[in-house]
Amino acid sequence: MPITSLEGLSDSQKEELVASLSALVVSGAGGECSADALSAVATASGNKLSGAWAALFASVVEKAGGTDKFCAAPGSGGGGGGGGGGGGGAGAEAAEEEKEEEEEEEADIGGGMDMFGGDDGDGGDY
């Protein structure tokens, strides 16, 4: 079941979220990701963060060498959805392309051979 509001999170989940976001804020500002720094950011944002969560997240970030490993790099991961459509001008071009494709399919390549080299065109031995 997806959570649509922070109200749906348990206290533990809220603290984990606050610790994660605090680590990103401290790291993004170029500061050292210490337990004290995480607690200070959490307090400044009006949230509570226990010393255990702050120490745990500070330790993980320190061992990982920063938060960069936890953030997706541009262009990594799965592809996102396509962008929105441009305008109505592409419709005429698409219809023209379809017409050209049909004409190409109807072209006779001659030779009387099928793709397996037979010239009777009945599918041969399959």
Sine and cosine of phi, psi and omega as CSV:
sin_phi,cos_phi,sin_psi,cos_psi,sin_omega,cos_omega
0.00,0.00,0.85,-0.53,-0.01,-1.00
-0.95,0.32,0.54,-0.84,0.03,-1.00
-1.00,-0.08,0.84,-0.54,-0.04,-1.00
-0.98,-0.21,-0.09,1.00,-0.02,-1.00
-0.51,-0.86,0.45,-0.89,0.06,-1.00
-0.92,0.39,-0.31,0.95,0.04,-1.00
-0.90,0.43,-0.41,0.91,-0.01,-1.00
-0.99,0.16,-0.07,1.00,0.00,-1.00
-1.00,0.00,0.55,-0.84,0.10,-0.99
-0.97,0.26,0.21,-0.98,0.01,-1.00
-0.86,0.51,-0.64,0.77,0.01,-1.00
-0.90,0.44,-0.68,0.73,0.02,-1.00
-0.92,0.40,-0.62,0.79,0.04,-1.00
-0.89,0.45,-0.68,0.73,0.01,-1.00
-0.91,0.41,-0.61,0.79,0.04,-1.00
-0.89,0.45,-0.67,0.74,0.04,-1.00
-0.90,0.43,-0.69,0.72,0.02,-1.00
-0.89,0.47,-0.66,0.75,0.01,-1.00
-0.91,0.42,-0.67,0.74,0.02,-1.00
-0.88,0.47,-0.76,0.65,-0.03,-1.00
-0.92,0.39,-0.59,0.81,0.04,-1.00
-0.90,0.45,-0.66,0.76,0.03,-1.00
-0.89,0.46,-0.65,0.76,0.02,-1.00
-0.92,0.39,-0.63,0.78,0.00,-1.00
-0.91,0.41,-0.74,0.67,-0.03,-1.00
-0.89,0.45,-0.71,0.70,-0.01,-1.00
-0.91,0.42,-0.67,0.75,0.01,-1.00
-0.90,0.43,-0.48,0.88,0.02,-1.00
-1.00,0.10,-0.05,1.00,0.03,-1.00
1.00,0.08,0.18,0.98,-0.01,-1.00
-1.00,0.05,0.19,-0.98,0.06,-1.00
-0.99,0.16,0.75,-0.66,-0.07,-1.00
-0.99,0.12,0.96,0.27,0.04,-1.00
-0.99,-0.13,0.26,-0.97,0.02,-1.00
-0.87,0.49,-0.63,0.77,0.02,-1.00
-0.90,0.44,-0.65,0.76,0.00,-1.00
-0.91,0.41,-0.66,0.75,0.02,-1.00
-0.90,0.43,-0.68,0.73,0.03,-1.00
-0.89,0.45,-0.64,0.77,0.00,-1.00
-0.90,0.43,-0.67,0.74,0.02,-1.00
-0.91,0.41,-0.68,0.73,0.00,-1.00
-0.88,0.47,-0.70,0.72,0.01,-1.00
-0.91,0.42,-0.67,0.74,0.00,-1.00
-0.90,0.44,-0.45,0.89,0.00,-1.00
-1.00,0.01,0.01,1.00,0.03,-1.00
1.00,0.09,0.33,0.94,0.01,-1.00
-0.91,-0.42,0.26,-0.97,0.06,-1.00
-0.95,-0.32,0.58,-0.81,0.01,-1.00
-0.61,-0.79,0.87,-0.49,-0.01,-1.00
-0.94,0.35,0.41,-0.91,0.01,-1.00
-0.88,0.48,-0.53,0.85,-0.01,-1.00
-0.92,0.40,-0.71,0.70,0.02,-1.00
-0.91,0.41,-0.67,0.74,0.00,-1.00
-0.88,0.47,-0.70,0.72,0.00,-1.00
-0.92,0.40,-0.66,0.75,0.00,-1.00
-0.89,0.46,-0.75,0.66,-0.03,-1.00
-0.93,0.37,-0.61,0.79,0.04,-1.00
-0.89,0.46,-0.65,0.76,0.01,-1.00
-0.91,0.41,-0.69,0.72,0.00,-1.00
-0.90,0.44,-0.70,0.71,0.00,-1.00
-0.90,0.43,-0.65,0.76,0.01,-1.00
-0.90,0.44,-0.72,0.70,-0.01,-1.00
-0.92,0.40,-0.50,0.86,0.00,-1.00
-0.99,0.16,-0.20,0.98,-0.02,-1.00
0.99,0.13,0.40,0.91,0.01,-1.00
0.87,-0.49,0.05,-1.00,-0.05,-1.00
-1.00,0.02,-0.09,1.00,-0.05,-1.00
-0.84,0.54,-0.56,0.83,-0.02,-1.00
-0.94,0.35,-0.36,0.93,-0.04,-1.00
-1.00,-0.02,-0.19,0.98,-0.02,-1.00
-0.97,-0.25,0.71,-0.71,0.01,-1.00
-0.93,0.37,0.69,-0.72,0.05,-1.00
-0.98,0.22,0.46,-0.89,0.05,-1.00
-0.85,0.52,0.74,-0.67,0.04,-1.00
1.00,0.06,-0.02,1.00,0.01,-1.00
-0.99,-0.11,0.22,-0.97,0.03,-1.00
0.99,0.12,-0.13,-0.99,-0.02,-1.00
-0.95,0.31,0.37,-0.93,0.01,-1.00
-0.95,0.31,0.59,-0.81,0.05,-1.00
-1.00,0.08,-0.01,-1.00,0.04,-1.00
-0.93,0.37,0.35,-0.94,0.01,-1.00
-0.94,0.34,0.35,-0.94,0.01,-1.00
-0.96,0.29,0.16,-0.99,0.01,-1.00
-0.93,0.37,0.34,-0.94,-0.01,-1.00
-0.93,0.35,0.50,-0.87,-0.03,-1.00
-0.96,0.27,-0.99,0.15,-0.03,-1.00
-0.46,-0.89,-0.21,-0.98,-0.03,-1.00
-0.99,0.14,-0.15,0.99,-0.09,-1.00
-0.93,0.37,-0.35,0.94,-0.08,-1.00
-0.98,0.22,-0.31,0.95,-0.05,-1.00
-0.88,0.48,-0.69,0.73,-0.02,-1.00
-0.92,0.40,-0.63,0.78,0.02,-1.00
-0.90,0.43,-0.65,0.76,-0.02,-1.00
-0.90,0.44,-0.66,0.75,0.01,-1.00
-0.90,0.43,-0.63,0.78,0.00,-1.00
-0.91,0.41,-0.65,0.76,0.02,-1.00
-0.90,0.44,-0.66,0.75,0.01,-1.00
-0.87,0.49,-0.66,0.75,-0.01,-1.00
-0.89,0.45,-0.66,0.75,0.02,-1.00
-0.90,0.44,-0.65,0.76,0.01,-1.00
-0.89,0.46,-0.67,0.74,0.02,-1.00
-0.87,0.49,-0.66,0.75,0.00,-1.00
-0.90,0.44,-0.61,0.79,0.01,-1.00
-0.92,0.40,-0.64,0.77,-0.02,-1.00
-0.91,0.42,-0.55,0.83,-0.05,-1.00
-0.98,0.20,-0.20,0.98,-0.05,-1.00
-0.90,0.43,0.70,-0.71,0.02,-1.00
-1.00,0.02,0.85,-0.53,-0.01,-1.00
-1.00,0.07,-0.14,0.99,0.07,-1.00
0.95,0.31,-0.02,-1.00,0.07,-1.00
1.00,-0.01,-0.42,0.91,0.04,-1.00
0.91,0.42,0.36,0.93,0.00,-1.00
-0.97,-0.26,0.55,-0.84,0.17,-0.98
-1.00,-0.03,0.00,-1.00,-0.11,-0.99
-0.94,0.35,-0.20,0.98,0.00,-1.00
-0.98,-0.18,0.13,0.99,0.09,-1.00
1.00,-0.09,-0.14,0.99,0.03,-1.00
-0.98,0.21,0.46,-0.89,-0.02,-1.00
-0.95,-0.32,0.05,1.00,-0.01,-1.00
-1.00,0.03,-0.32,0.95,0.10,-1.00
0.96,0.28,0.17,0.99,-0.01,-1.00
-0.99,-0.12,0.17,0.99,0.05,-1.00
0.99,-0.13,-0.19,0.98,0.10,-1.00
0.89,0.45,-0.82,-0.57,-0.17,-0.99
-0.99,-0.10,0.35,0.94,0.05,-1.00
-0.89,-0.46,0.00,0.00,0.00,0.00
